[in-house]
Every structure is written in C-alpha cells, then in structure tokens.
C-alpha cells in the first residue's frame, strides 16, 4: 500500500516538511565556500592533533618508561585539546552562518516573496536554523576520526565524549538561534553579525566577570554581616550590587517577556519591559544587600560556584578536569552529578525561547506595520 497517496498523509506532509531546509542545504553545499570551510576546519583539527601528540610524546619520552600510562596521558591531552578546538571553532562559526539568514533576504529583496508563500514563520525559522546546525554537524563528523585516536590511546571515558559533544552542540544551537534572531531583528547583515557576537560573548563572560569583580572588591569571604550586606551605608558595595543587578536583570526580564508574549500572543511594550526590568533589578538589589554573606559563601565555597551554572565553559572545565568539580564545597554532590546535564538543559531551553521570539519577530515582519487610519472624505 502506497501511503503517499492517502489523503491523511498528503494533508500532514506539508506541515512536517521543511522546504527551506532543503533549499538552504542545497545552496550551501553547492558553492565553493562550504568545501573550503570543511577543508580548513578538518585540516586544522588534524594539525592540532598531530602537534598535541608530538609534544606529549616528547615530554613523556624523557620520563619513566611506562607505555600504557604514557599513552593514556597522551590520549587524554589529545581529547582535551580537540574539545577546546572544536568548541571554539563551532562557537565562532555558528553566529556567522545564521546572522545573515534573514537580513540577506532583505538586502536581496527576496524576503517579501518568501513571506508571501504558504510556509509558516516557524517553518522558515526552523529551516534556516537547521541548515546551519546541519552544516556544523558535518564539521563535527569530519573531526570524529581524529577524536577516535584518543580512544585508541586510552584514558578517555565514553561519557566524557558524549557530554562534550552535547555541550558543544547545545551551545552552538543557542548561538545560532541568537544570531538568527538578530538577523530577523536588524535589517543590515553587518549590524546583526556584530550584535550576535556581542550577545554570545556576554553569555559566556557576563557571570565570570561579575564574580571576578566581586572577588576583587571583596577578597575576604569572612567579613561579617554587620559591616557589609546588612548596612545600606556601605557605598562601594551598594554601588557594585546595583550595577550587577541592573546588568543581570536583563536575563530574567528577557525570558519573562518572551514567555508572556507566548502565553498572551502579544509582545510587551517597551515601557512594560522597562518596568519589569526595574522591578527585577530592585528585588535583586535587596536580596544581594540583605543576604550578602550567604551569596559570598555560595561564590567562594568550592572550586566551581553555583553561579556558573549554565555557562558552557565552566561545564567543559568540570567535564575535562573531574578533580575540580567542587571537591571542597558543600554543594559538591550537586555539581558533580547535575552540573553538566543542567548546563546543557539550560542552553537547550534558552534556544527554544529564542526560536519562539524569532518566530514572533518574523510574524511581525509578515504582518507589516499597522496601517495608518485613513481619513474619510465627507460625502457631498
């Protein structure tokens, strides 16, 4: 029985298909840019792998002769180097692939034709995003033979490879979704690329910079709550707390604004977003000042603070260096067992939220600006 002729499948197939994905993949792989990029990334992976193996072999050649342990250390060093290299390459390439997906359509004046089709906005967004993620998946697959050498040498757990690939892929998906939103939001490709890279850098560096500033200003975790934290007269601390809360409040404000828009199917106005951001900033400031001692213990206890939860760089460090997984903190069990899966889950959840916001922005472009009210002429 040919199911393709059945009317039920004929009805469901257009909603399940992604014609934009097929078109983007064909146009991307037909050009000379994709093979050159694959050649460069694969060649760089092979070159870095050979350099790591050669340097590690020379360093262990002068030491005690133990073939199995030396090969295991070489395999571990190769695996760590490849994870760092592939993570950097994919994080750099992902925003560049999707930051011009919609803005180039605007510049080539083909966006109106695309929006006039029967394709839904979610179909267009997912097709654009999956085409970029598919190309990056091909980049990772091309580097897998070099990764297999580390298993041949030993010293690597299969779980480490699985979670490292999962962290890289979820981070790449998040960065690609952010760049696609910027491409939908801004008309110029250069502007969307610059803003997308700024957002990606902030995602990686915002929390570490705040923690580093906190540790620099208040290096002693044993200060008493009577001198700082419970008093509003400590001007340096209150100033730092207000600035940190104002910056960090942008994250929950954006998330709540997207969720409210999805629930009520109407985006919040700029004034409502400002009021929401001010309220979250005020609540965060009160909590930081009143519970400064508990926050400092949370930051200083353990080698990896809970504030780094959701940061892929910290998750990679915890994954590759198991000894650093908060061995001395009270939350060591939490970080050891759930830090890496929760980081991947947070990145995936944020990716879904950004995709939903991108779909809403594309719907706004399809509907166009609200029409001005036309004044009717009085009848004669």
C-alpha positions as CSV (number, residue, x, y, z in Angstrom):
1,X,0.0,0.0,0.0
2,X,1.4,3.4,-1.0
3,X,0.8,5.6,2.0
4,X,1.9,8.7,0.0
5,X,-1.4,8.6,-1.9
6,X,-3.5,8.5,1.2
7,X,-5.2,11.9,1.9
8,X,-4.2,11.9,5.6
9,X,-0.5,11.8,4.7
10,X,-1.0,14.3,2.0
11,X,-2.5,16.6,4.5
12,X,0.1,16.2,7.1
13,X,3.2,16.2,4.9
14,X,3.3,20.0,4.2
15,X,3.3,20.7,7.9
16,X,6.1,18.2,8.6
17,X,8.3,19.1,5.7
18,X,11.0,21.8,5.7
19,X,11.4,23.0,2.2
20,X,13.5,26.0,3.4
21,X,15.9,23.5,5.0
22,X,16.4,21.6,1.7
23,X,16.8,24.8,-0.3
24,X,19.4,26.2,2.1
25,X,21.4,22.9,2.4
26,X,21.5,22.6,-1.4
27,X,22.6,26.2,-2.0
28,X,25.1,26.0,0.9
29,X,26.8,22.7,-0.3
30,X,26.8,23.6,-4.0
31,X,29.1,26.6,-3.6
32,X,32.8,26.6,-3.0
33,X,32.6,28.2,0.4
34,X,31.4,25.0,2.3
35,X,34.1,22.7,1.0
36,X,36.8,25.2,1.7
37,X,35.5,25.7,5.3
38,X,35.3,22.0,5.8
39,X,38.8,21.6,4.5
40,X,40.2,24.3,6.7
41,X,38.4,23.0,9.9
42,X,39.4,19.4,9.3
43,X,42.9,20.3,8.4
44,X,43.3,22.5,11.5
45,X,41.9,19.6,13.6
46,X,44.4,17.2,12.1
47,X,47.3,19.6,12.5
48,X,46.4,20.5,16.2
49,X,46.0,16.7,16.9
50,X,49.4,15.9,15.5
51,X,51.0,18.8,17.4
52,X,49.5,17.7,20.7
53,X,50.5,14.0,20.1
54,X,54.1,15.1,19.1
55,X,54.5,17.4,22.1
56,X,53.1,15.0,24.5
57,X,55.2,12.1,23.2
58,X,58.4,14.2,23.5
59,X,57.5,15.3,27.1
60,X,56.9,11.7,28.2
61,X,60.0,10.3,26.3
62,X,62.4,11.7,28.9
63,X,60.4,10.4,31.9
64,X,60.0,6.9,33.4
65,X,59.2,4.3,30.8
66,X,55.6,3.1,31.2
67,X,53.9,2.6,27.9
68,X,50.3,2.2,29.0
69,X,50.2,5.2,31.3
70,X,52.1,7.4,28.9
71,X,49.7,6.5,26.0
72,X,46.7,7.2,28.3
73,X,48.0,10.6,29.2
74,X,48.7,11.4,25.5
75,X,45.2,10.3,24.6
76,X,43.7,12.5,27.4
77,X,45.7,15.5,26.3
78,X,44.6,15.0,22.7
79,X,41.0,14.7,23.7
80,X,41.1,17.9,25.8
81,X,42.8,19.8,23.0
82,X,40.3,18.6,20.4
83,X,37.3,19.5,22.6
84,X,38.6,23.0,23.2
85,X,39.4,23.5,19.5
86,X,36.1,22.2,18.2
87,X,34.2,24.2,20.8
88,X,36.0,27.4,19.8
89,X,35.6,26.7,16.0
90,X,31.8,25.9,16.3
91,X,31.1,28.8,18.6
92,X,32.8,31.2,16.2
93,X,31.3,29.7,13.0
94,X,27.7,29.3,14.3
95,X,26.7,33.0,14.6
96,X,28.4,33.8,11.2
97,X,26.2,31.2,9.5
98,X,22.9,32.4,10.8
99,X,23.4,36.1,11.4
100,X,22.7,36.8,7.7
101,X,19.9,34.3,7.1
102,X,17.0,36.8,7.1
103,X,18.9,40.1,6.6
104,X,20.4,38.8,3.4
105,X,16.9,38.1,2.2
106,X,16.0,41.7,2.9
107,X,19.1,43.0,1.2
108,X,18.4,40.9,-1.9
109,X,14.7,41.9,-1.7
110,X,13.5,38.3,-1.6
111,X,12.1,38.3,1.9
112,X,8.7,39.6,0.7
113,X,8.5,36.7,-1.8
114,X,9.4,34.2,0.9
115,X,6.8,35.6,3.3
116,X,4.1,35.5,0.6
117,X,4.3,31.7,0.4
118,X,2.1,29.4,2.4
119,X,5.1,28.5,4.6
120,X,4.6,29.3,8.3
121,X,7.0,31.5,10.1
122,X,8.1,28.6,12.3
123,X,8.8,26.6,9.2
124,X,11.0,29.3,7.8
125,X,12.9,29.9,11.1
126,X,13.5,26.2,11.7
127,X,14.6,25.6,8.1
128,X,17.2,28.5,8.4
129,X,18.4,27.3,11.8
130,X,18.6,23.6,11.0
131,X,20.5,24.2,7.8
132,X,23.3,26.0,9.8
133,X,23.2,23.3,12.5
134,X,23.4,20.6,9.9
135,X,26.5,22.1,8.4
136,X,28.1,22.4,11.8
137,X,27.2,18.7,12.5
138,X,29.0,17.8,9.3
139,X,32.1,19.7,10.7
140,X,31.9,17.7,13.9
141,X,31.5,14.4,12.0
142,X,34.6,15.2,9.9
143,X,36.7,15.6,13.0
144,X,35.4,12.3,14.6
145,X,38.2,10.2,13.1
146,X,40.8,12.4,14.9
147,X,38.8,12.0,18.1
148,X,38.9,8.3,17.7
149,X,42.7,8.3,18.1
150,X,42.2,9.4,21.7
151,X,40.1,6.2,22.4
152,X,42.8,4.2,20.7
153,X,45.4,5.6,23.0
154,X,43.1,5.3,26.1
155,X,42.5,7.5,29.1
156,X,39.1,8.7,27.9
157,X,35.6,7.8,29.2
158,X,32.9,7.5,26.5
159,X,30.6,9.5,28.8
160,X,33.1,12.4,28.6
161,X,32.9,12.4,24.8
162,X,29.1,12.2,24.8
163,X,28.7,15.1,27.2
164,X,31.4,17.2,25.5
165,X,29.6,16.8,22.1
166,X,26.3,17.5,23.8
167,X,27.6,20.7,25.4
168,X,29.2,21.8,22.1
169,X,26.0,21.1,20.1
170,X,23.6,22.8,22.6
171,X,25.9,25.9,22.8
172,X,26.1,26.0,19.1
173,X,22.3,25.8,18.8
174,X,21.9,28.6,21.3
175,X,24.4,30.8,19.5
176,X,22.8,30.1,16.1
177,X,19.4,30.9,17.4
178,X,20.6,34.2,18.9
179,X,22.2,35.1,15.6
180,X,19.1,34.2,13.7
181,X,17.0,36.4,16.0
182,X,19.5,39.3,15.4
183,X,19.2,38.7,11.6
184,X,15.4,39.0,11.9
185,X,15.6,42.0,14.2
186,X,18.1,44.1,12.3
187,X,17.9,44.9,8.6
188,X,21.7,45.1,7.9
189,X,23.8,42.0,7.9
190,X,26.8,43.7,9.5
191,X,24.7,45.0,12.3
192,X,23.2,41.6,13.0
193,X,26.6,39.9,13.0
194,X,28.1,42.4,15.4
195,X,25.1,42.3,17.8
196,X,25.0,38.5,17.7
197,X,28.7,38.2,18.6
198,X,28.2,40.6,21.5
199,X,25.3,38.6,22.8
200,X,27.3,35.4,22.6
201,X,30.3,36.9,24.4
202,X,28.0,38.2,27.1
203,X,26.5,34.7,27.5
204,X,30.0,33.3,28.1
205,X,31.6,36.2,30.1
206,X,28.9,38.0,32.0
207,X,28.7,35.8,35.1
208,X,32.5,35.2,35.3
209,X,33.2,39.0,35.0
210,X,30.7,39.7,37.8
211,X,32.2,37.0,40.0
212,X,35.7,38.3,39.3
213,X,34.8,41.8,40.2
214,X,33.1,40.6,43.4
215,X,36.2,38.6,44.3
216,X,38.5,41.6,43.5
217,X,36.5,44.1,45.6
218,X,35.8,41.8,48.5
219,X,38.6,39.2,48.5
220,X,37.9,38.1,52.1
221,X,34.9,35.8,52.5
222,X,34.9,36.0,56.3
223,X,33.5,39.5,56.6
224,X,30.7,39.9,59.0
225,X,27.2,40.7,58.0
226,X,27.2,43.7,60.4
227,X,29.8,45.6,58.4
228,X,28.6,44.8,54.9
229,X,25.5,43.3,53.5
230,X,23.1,44.3,56.3
231,X,24.0,48.0,56.1
232,X,22.9,50.3,53.3
233,X,25.7,52.8,54.2
234,X,28.4,50.8,52.5
235,X,28.6,52.9,49.4
236,X,31.1,50.7,47.3
237,X,29.1,47.5,47.9
238,X,25.7,49.1,47.2
239,X,27.1,50.7,44.0
240,X,28.6,47.4,42.8
241,X,25.4,45.5,43.8
242,X,23.2,47.9,42.0
243,X,25.3,47.7,38.8
244,X,25.4,43.9,38.9
245,X,21.7,43.6,39.5
246,X,20.9,46.0,36.7
247,X,23.0,44.0,34.2
248,X,22.0,40.5,35.4
249,X,18.3,41.5,35.5
250,X,18.3,41.7,31.7
251,X,18.3,37.8,31.5
252,X,15.1,37.1,33.6
253,X,13.5,40.2,32.0
254,X,14.0,38.8,28.5
255,X,12.9,35.3,29.5
256,X,9.7,36.6,31.2
257,X,8.9,38.9,28.3
258,X,9.2,36.1,25.8
259,X,7.0,33.8,28.0
260,X,4.4,36.5,28.4
261,X,4.3,37.1,24.7
262,X,3.9,33.4,24.0
263,X,1.1,33.0,26.5
264,X,-0.9,36.1,25.6
265,X,0.2,36.1,22.0
266,X,1.1,39.8,22.3
267,X,4.6,41.2,22.9
268,X,5.1,43.6,25.7
269,X,5.7,47.2,25.0
270,X,9.0,48.9,25.7
271,X,7.6,50.7,28.8
272,X,6.4,47.4,30.2
273,X,9.8,45.8,29.6
274,X,11.5,48.7,31.4
275,X,9.1,48.4,34.4
276,X,9.7,44.7,34.5
277,X,13.5,45.1,34.4
278,X,13.4,47.8,37.1
279,X,11.3,45.6,39.4
280,X,13.6,42.6,38.9
281,X,16.7,44.8,39.5
282,X,15.2,46.2,42.7
283,X,14.4,42.8,44.0
284,X,17.8,41.5,43.2
285,X,19.5,44.5,44.9
286,X,17.5,44.0,48.1
287,X,18.4,40.3,48.1
288,X,22.1,40.9,47.4
289,X,22.4,43.5,50.2
290,X,20.4,41.6,52.8
291,X,22.0,38.2,52.1
292,X,25.5,39.3,51.0
293,X,27.2,36.9,53.4
294,X,25.2,33.9,52.1
295,X,25.9,34.9,48.5
296,X,29.6,35.3,49.2
297,X,29.7,31.8,50.7
298,X,27.9,30.5,47.6
299,X,30.6,32.2,45.4
300,X,33.6,31.2,47.4
301,X,32.7,27.7,48.5
302,X,34.0,25.1,46.2
303,X,36.2,25.4,43.1
304,X,33.2,25.8,40.8
305,X,30.5,28.2,42.1
306,X,26.8,27.6,41.5
307,X,26.7,30.9,39.8
308,X,28.5,29.3,36.8
309,X,25.5,27.0,36.2
310,X,24.5,27.4,32.6
311,X,28.0,28.5,31.5
312,X,29.3,26.0,28.9
313,X,32.9,27.0,29.5
314,X,32.6,26.0,33.2
315,X,30.8,22.8,32.2
316,X,33.6,21.9,29.8
317,X,36.2,22.5,32.6
318,X,34.3,20.4,35.1
319,X,33.9,17.6,32.4
320,X,37.6,17.5,31.4
321,X,39.1,18.1,34.8
322,X,37.0,16.0,37.2
323,X,39.2,16.9,40.2
324,X,37.9,20.5,40.0
325,X,34.3,19.6,40.4
326,X,33.8,21.4,43.8
327,X,35.7,18.9,45.9
328,X,35.7,21.2,48.9
329,X,32.3,22.8,48.7
330,X,29.1,21.9,50.4
331,X,27.4,21.5,47.0
332,X,30.0,19.1,45.6
333,X,27.5,16.3,45.1
334,X,25.1,18.6,43.2
335,X,27.9,20.0,40.9
336,X,29.4,16.5,40.3
337,X,26.2,14.8,39.2
338,X,24.0,17.5,37.8
339,X,26.2,20.5,36.7
340,X,26.9,19.3,33.2
341,X,23.3,18.0,32.3
342,X,21.7,21.1,33.8
343,X,24.0,23.3,31.8
344,X,23.1,21.5,28.5
345,X,19.4,21.7,29.5
346,X,19.6,25.4,30.2
347,X,21.2,26.1,26.9
348,X,18.5,24.0,25.1
349,X,15.7,25.7,26.9
350,X,17.1,29.1,26.1
351,X,17.4,28.0,22.5
352,X,13.7,27.2,22.4
353,X,12.8,30.6,23.9
354,X,15.0,32.4,21.4
355,X,13.4,30.4,18.5
356,X,10.0,31.3,19.7
357,X,10.9,35.0,19.9
358,X,12.4,34.8,16.4
359,X,9.1,33.4,15.1
360,X,7.2,36.2,16.7
361,X,9.5,38.8,15.1
362,X,9.1,37.2,11.7
363,X,5.3,37.2,12.1
364,X,5.6,40.9,12.8
365,X,7.6,41.4,9.6
366,X,4.9,39.3,7.7
367,X,2.0,41.4,9.1
368,X,3.8,44.6,8.5
369,X,3.5,47.9,10.3
370,X,0.0,48.8,11.5
371,X,-1.9,50.8,8.8
372,X,-2.5,54.4,9.4
373,X,-6.1,55.4,9.8
374,X,-7.4,56.9,6.5
375,X,-9.5,59.9,6.9
376,X,-12.7,59.6,5.0
377,X,-13.9,62.5,3.0
378,X,-17.3,63.8,3.8
379,X,-20.0,63.0,1.4
380,X,-21.2,65.8,-0.8
